[in-house]
Amino acid sequence: MVVFLFALVAPVIYASYLSVYQNKLVGGRSFAGLANYTTAVLDPQFYAALWRVTLFLLVQVPIMLALSTIAAIAIDSARLYFSALFRISLFLPYAVPSVIAALMWGFMYGTDFGLVGNLNSFLGIRLPDPLSSNFVLIALGNISTWEFVGYNMLILYAALRIVPKDLYEAAEIDGAGTFQVIRSIKLPAMRPAFVVALIFSVIGSFQLFNEPNVLKTLAPNTISSNFTPNMYAYNLSFSGQQFNYSASIAIVMGVITMAVAYAVQVIGVRRENR
Amino acid sequence: MSGNTQNKAVEHDMRIGRSKRARAIPKKQLRKTTRTPRRSVLLTAVMCVMLVYSLIPLVWLVINSTKTQPSLFSTFGLWFSGDFALWDNIVGTFTYGGGEFGRWLLNTLLYVIVGAGGATVLATLAGYGLACFTFPGKRAVLAIILGTIAIPGTALAVPTFLMFSALGITNSPWAVIIPSLISPFGLYLIWTFAADALPVELLEAARIDGAGEFRIFRSISLRLLMPGFVTVLLFTFVATWNNYFLPLIMLSDPKWFPLTVGLNNWNEQARSSGGHAIYNLIITGSLLTIVPIVIMFLIMQRYWQSGLAAGSVKG
C-alpha cells in the first residue's frame, strides 16, 4: 500500500512542485511582482497571436466537429457499406505525428513539387498559394481538421454505441423518421461526448504550435515568430532569452485555456440538466 | 397473437426476466421485425469523399517515397515515376548525415519504452491504489488529479523547460523521459476501469485467505486490469512517439533527437540556402516513422476503441 501511495503521490507532488516553481520564476531572481503580466496584457504581439488562435478556434473547430458528427452518425446508422473500413481509415490520420502531418501537407501545398504545383501546371491555371499570408490560416486549419476529424468521430461514435436499441425501436413504433431520430435521440446522446471533443479542440487550438512551427520553414515570410501564443513563448525563451516573460506568457495562456475549457464544460453540463 | 395471449406473454416475461425473452426469439428475426436499415449508396458516396480526404496525404507519401529527388520535381505527385527508388531512399535515409536517422529511431524507441512504459506502470499502480484503498486525503488527491487532466501538456512544456534548465538536466534523455512519465489521463482511465472491473468481494476474499496486498495485486488485480493497462500503454505510446514540442525545447544536441524533431531538422536544413535538397529522404523518413505506429493501431483496434469509449463516456 505504501508503494501505491508513493506512486500515486509522486506525480502529484511533482506537479505541485512545478507549479510552485513556475510562480517563483515569474517573479524572477529579483522580485518583479506582476510586472511581467502587465507587460503581457499590454503586448500587441501577444494580442495578435491570441487573436489568430481565437479566429482559428472559431472557424476550424466548428467545421471539424460538424464533419465528425456527420461521420459518426453515418457510421452508426448501419446504412453504410463497409462501415468498419470508413471507421478505421478516418481515424488513421490521428496516428500520424503532427510534425509529419504538417510536413506532408506542407509539401503538398508547395508549388514546386506539391499537388498544388501539379494542379497548376496540369490545368494551366494559377491557384492561390496556400502558404501565402491570406490562406495560411486555412491551410493550417485543413491540417488540423485532417488530423482530428477521425479522433473526434470515434469519441462521438462511442457515445452513440451505448444508446439502448429499445429507444430506436420505440421511436420507430411511434413513427419517427430518420432525421427525427437523429435530432431527438442521437444528438442528445452525443452531447457529453461532444463537450469532451469540444474541450480537447479548444485546448488544441489555444496551444497550437507544432503545425505552424513546421510550416514556418516552408513559408518563413508568412508565419511570424509570434504566430501563435505558444510559438511566441517558445521564441521568446529560445531566441530572445527572455525566460521570465516567456514563462508568464505560458502561464497566461494556460489559465486562458483552462478557463475557456471550464466554461465549455459548465455550459455543456448545464444544458444537459435542463 | 391475440391481446389476451400477448398479455400473458408479457406477464411471463416479467416473471422470467427480460434476458430470457431476448434469447427465446432468434436474434435475426428480432432485428428484421424492428429495424430494417437499408444500405444507402448516397451516404456511402458521401463518406467516400471523406475517406479520400483522409487517405490522400498518406497515399501521396507512399508514392513519393518511391521517387528519386529529381523525379520528385518532374513527375505528377499522385502517380509513380518510372524508376522505383524506395529501397535506395530507405538506404539513403539511414546513411545520410552519418546514420543520424537510425540514431533518432533508437532515441525514439528509448523514450517510448522508458517514458510510455513507465507512465503506464505508474498510472496503473496509482489508479489501482486510488480505486481500491481509502486513505486520509483521498478526496484531495482525486481533485488534484482531475485538475491536472485539464492542464494541457504543452502549456507545461515551457515552464518545465525553465525548471529543468535550472536543474541542469536539459539536453539529456531524462529531460524528455521524466515529463512523459506522468499521465493523469492514464491514471484516470485506470482508476475508472479498476472501479468497474474489480469486485471488492474478490479482493476481500483474497485478504481473508491470507494473501498479501502485493500478491493480490499481482495475481488478481493485474489480470483483471489488463485491458485497461494495454489501452493506457497504447495512448502513452502514441503520445510519446509523436511528441515534438517537448523534445524540441529540451534538446539541442542532434544525437538525442527523436524522429519528429530530427526530420524537421532535415527539413530546415534542406530549406536553408547552403543545404542539400534531400526531400526524397525526408519523405521516406516520414513514411518510416509512421509505419510502425499505423501497424500498431491496426492490430490493437479493440483497445483504442474501448479506451476512447471509457474516456468520453465517463469524462
Chai-1 contact restraints between the chains, C-beta under 6 A:
chainA,res_idxA,chainB,res_idxB,connection_type,confidence,min_distance_angstrom,max_distance_angstrom,comment,restraint_id
A,M1,B,E213,contact,1.0,0.0,6.0,A-B,restraint_1
A,F4,B,L125,contact,1.0,0.0,6.0,A-B,restraint_2
A,F4,B,G129,contact,1.0,0.0,6.0,A-B,restraint_3
A,A7,B,L122,contact,1.0,0.0,6.0,A-B,restraint_4
A,A7,B,L125,contact,1.0,0.0,6.0,A-B,restraint_5
A,A7,B,A126,contact,1.0,0.0,6.0,A-B,restraint_6
A,L8,B,A126,contact,1.0,0.0,6.0,A-B,restraint_7
A,L8,B,G129,contact,1.0,0.0,6.0,A-B,restraint_8
A,P11,B,I182,contact,1.0,0.0,6.0,A-B,restraint_9
A,V12,B,I144,contact,1.0,0.0,6.0,A-B,restraint_10
A,A15,B,T148,contact,1.0,0.0,6.0,A-B,restraint_11
A,Y21,B,M163,contact,1.0,0.0,6.0,A-B,restraint_12
A,Q22,B,P159,contact,1.0,0.0,6.0,A-B,restraint_13
A,L25,B,L162,contact,1.0,0.0,6.0,A-B,restraint_14
A,A74,B,L43,contact,1.0,0.0,6.0,A-B,restraint_15
A,A74,B,M47,contact,1.0,0.0,6.0,A-B,restraint_16
A,A78,B,P37,contact,1.0,0.0,6.0,A-B,restraint_17
A,R79,B,P37,contact,1.0,0.0,6.0,A-B,restraint_18
A,R79,B,R39,contact,1.0,0.0,6.0,A-B,restraint_19
A,R79,B,S40,contact,1.0,0.0,6.0,A-B,restraint_20
A,R79,B,L43,contact,1.0,0.0,6.0,A-B,restraint_21
A,L80,B,L43,contact,1.0,0.0,6.0,A-B,restraint_22
A,L80,B,T44,contact,1.0,0.0,6.0,A-B,restraint_23
A,Y81,B,R39,contact,1.0,0.0,6.0,A-B,restraint_24
A,Y81,B,T44,contact,1.0,0.0,6.0,A-B,restraint_25
A,F86,B,M47,contact,1.0,0.0,6.0,A-B,restraint_26
A,F86,B,L51,contact,1.0,0.0,6.0,A-B,restraint_27
A,S89,B,L51,contact,1.0,0.0,6.0,A-B,restraint_28
A,S89,B,S54,contact,1.0,0.0,6.0,A-B,restraint_29
A,S89,B,L55,contact,1.0,0.0,6.0,A-B,restraint_30
A,L90,B,S54,contact,1.0,0.0,6.0,A-B,restraint_31
A,P93,B,S54,contact,1.0,0.0,6.0,A-B,restraint_32
A,A95,B,I293,contact,1.0,0.0,6.0,A-B,restraint_33
A,A95,B,V294,contact,1.0,0.0,6.0,A-B,restraint_34
A,A95,B,F297,contact,1.0,0.0,6.0,A-B,restraint_35
A,V96,B,I290,contact,1.0,0.0,6.0,A-B,restraint_36
A,P97,B,N242,contact,1.0,0.0,6.0,A-B,restraint_37
A,P97,B,T260,contact,1.0,0.0,6.0,A-B,restraint_38
A,V99,B,Y244,contact,1.0,0.0,6.0,A-B,restraint_39
A,V99,B,T260,contact,1.0,0.0,6.0,A-B,restraint_40
A,V99,B,N264,contact,1.0,0.0,6.0,A-B,restraint_41
A,I100,B,S286,contact,1.0,0.0,6.0,A-B,restraint_42
A,I100,B,I290,contact,1.0,0.0,6.0,A-B,restraint_43
A,L103,B,S286,contact,1.0,0.0,6.0,A-B,restraint_44
A,M104,B,P57,contact,1.0,0.0,6.0,A-B,restraint_45
A,M104,B,L61,contact,1.0,0.0,6.0,A-B,restraint_46
A,F113,B,L72,contact,1.0,0.0,6.0,A-B,restraint_47
A,F113,B,F73,contact,1.0,0.0,6.0,A-B,restraint_48
A,L115,B,G77,contact,1.0,0.0,6.0,A-B,restraint_49
A,N118,B,F76,contact,1.0,0.0,6.0,A-B,restraint_50
A,N118,B,G77,contact,1.0,0.0,6.0,A-B,restraint_51
A,L154,B,L308,contact,1.0,0.0,6.0,A-B,restraint_52
A,I155,B,L308,contact,1.0,0.0,6.0,A-B,restraint_53
A,I155,B,S312,contact,1.0,0.0,6.0,A-B,restraint_54
A,A158,B,L308,contact,1.0,0.0,6.0,A-B,restraint_55
A,A158,B,A309,contact,1.0,0.0,6.0,A-B,restraint_56
A,A158,B,S312,contact,1.0,0.0,6.0,A-B,restraint_57
A,E169,B,T34,contact,1.0,0.0,6.0,A-B,restraint_58
A,A193,B,S312,contact,1.0,0.0,6.0,A-B,restraint_59
A,V196,B,S312,contact,1.0,0.0,6.0,A-B,restraint_60
A,V196,B,G315,contact,1.0,0.0,6.0,A-B,restraint_61
A,I203,B,P152,contact,1.0,0.0,6.0,A-B,restraint_62
A,Q207,B,P152,contact,1.0,0.0,6.0,A-B,restraint_63
A,Q207,B,T154,contact,1.0,0.0,6.0,A-B,restraint_64
A,F209,B,F245,contact,1.0,0.0,6.0,A-B,restraint_65
A,N210,B,Y244,contact,1.0,0.0,6.0,A-B,restraint_66
A,V214,B,N264,contact,1.0,0.0,6.0,A-B,restraint_67
A,T217,B,N267,contact,1.0,0.0,6.0,A-B,restraint_68
A,T217,B,E268,contact,1.0,0.0,6.0,A-B,restraint_69
A,T217,B,R271,contact,1.0,0.0,6.0,A-B,restraint_70
A,A233,B,V158,contact,1.0,0.0,6.0,A-B,restraint_71
A,F243,B,L162,contact,1.0,0.0,6.0,A-B,restraint_72
A,S246,B,V158,contact,1.0,0.0,6.0,A-B,restraint_73
A,A247,B,P159,contact,1.0,0.0,6.0,A-B,restraint_74
A,A247,B,L162,contact,1.0,0.0,6.0,A-B,restraint_75
A,A250,B,V158,contact,1.0,0.0,6.0,A-B,restraint_76
A,A250,B,P159,contact,1.0,0.0,6.0,A-B,restraint_77
A,G254,B,A155,contact,1.0,0.0,6.0,A-B,restraint_78
A,T257,B,P152,contact,1.0,0.0,6.0,A-B,restraint_79
A,M258,B,A150,contact,1.0,0.0,6.0,A-B,restraint_80
